[in-house]
Amino acid sequence: MTSATNQTILDTIIALAEEIGRSSPEAAPQAMRIVDLVQSLSSGPDQNTIQDVLDSQAGEDQLSDVSSRRAAAAVVRAINDEREA
C-alpha cells in the first residue's frame, strides 16, 4: 500500500472512533484511546531528531552537516519504505 492509502485508512479509523465517542458517551474514553493510538502510528520519523542522534554518536569522526543531513534523510526513507512494505 502507498503512504497516501495508509494515511486515508488511518484518517478513516480516527473519524469512526470520534463518531463512536460522540454517539456513545460511555465508549468515549476507549474511542479517544483509539484516536491516540492511530495518531501515534501516523506520525513519521523526525529527520531533525535522527540527524541530532547521528551527530551526537559520530564523536571524533564528525560528519559534515551535509553528510549528516543526507544520512538522516536516508534513515527516514528507509523507515518509510519499511512501513509501506
C-alpha positions in Angstrom: 0.0 0.0 0.0 1.1 3.5 -0.6 1.7 6.1 2.1 -1.3 8.0 0.9 -3.5 4.9 1.1 -2.3 4.2 4.6 -3.0 7.7 5.7 -6.5 7.5 4.3 -7.1 4.3 6.3 -5.8 5.9 9.4 -7.9 9.0 8.9 -11.0 6.8 8.4 -10.3 4.9 11.7 -9.9 8.2 13.5 -13.2 9.6 12.1 -15.0 6.4 13.1 -13.6 6.4 16.6 -14.6 10.0 17.0 -18.1 9.2 15.8 -18.3 6.3 18.2 -17.2 8.6 21.1 -19.8 11.2 20.2 -22.7 8.7 19.8 -21.8 6.6 22.8 -20.5 8.7 25.7 -19.8 5.6 27.8 -17.4 4.4 25.0 -15.8 7.9 24.6 -12.6 7.1 26.7 -11.9 3.9 24.6 -12.7 5.8 21.4 -10.2 8.5 22.3 -7.6 5.9 23.1 -8.1 4.5 19.6 -7.6 8.0 18.2 -4.4 8.5 20.2 -3.0 5.1 19.1 -3.8 5.8 15.4 -2.2 9.3 15.7 0.9 7.7 17.2 1.1 5.4 14.1 0.6 8.2 11.6 3.5 10.3 12.9 6.5 9.7 10.8 10.1 9.7 11.8 11.6 13.2 12.6 14.6 13.8 10.4 16.0 16.5 12.7 16.0 14.2 15.7 17.7 11.5 13.6 20.3 14.0 12.5 20.9 15.1 16.1 21.4 11.5 17.1 23.8 10.8 14.2 25.8 14.0 15.1 26.0 13.0 18.8 27.1 9.5 18.0 29.7 10.5 15.5 32.1 11.6 18.2 35.6 12.3 16.8 34.6 11.1 13.4 32.4 14.2 12.8 30.1 14.1 9.8 29.9 17.2 7.7 26.5 19.0 8.0 25.6 17.8 4.5 26.6 14.2 5.2 24.7 14.2 8.4 21.5 15.6 6.7 21.9 13.0 3.9 22.3 10.2 6.3 19.3 11.3 8.3 17.2 11.6 5.1 18.3 8.1 4.1 17.2 6.7 7.5 13.8 8.5 7.2 13.3 7.0 3.7 14.3 3.5 4.9 11.8 3.7 7.8 9.0 5.0 5.5 9.8 2.3 2.9 9.7 -0.4 5.6 6.2 0.9 6.7 4.9 0.7 3.1 6.2 -2.8 2.6 
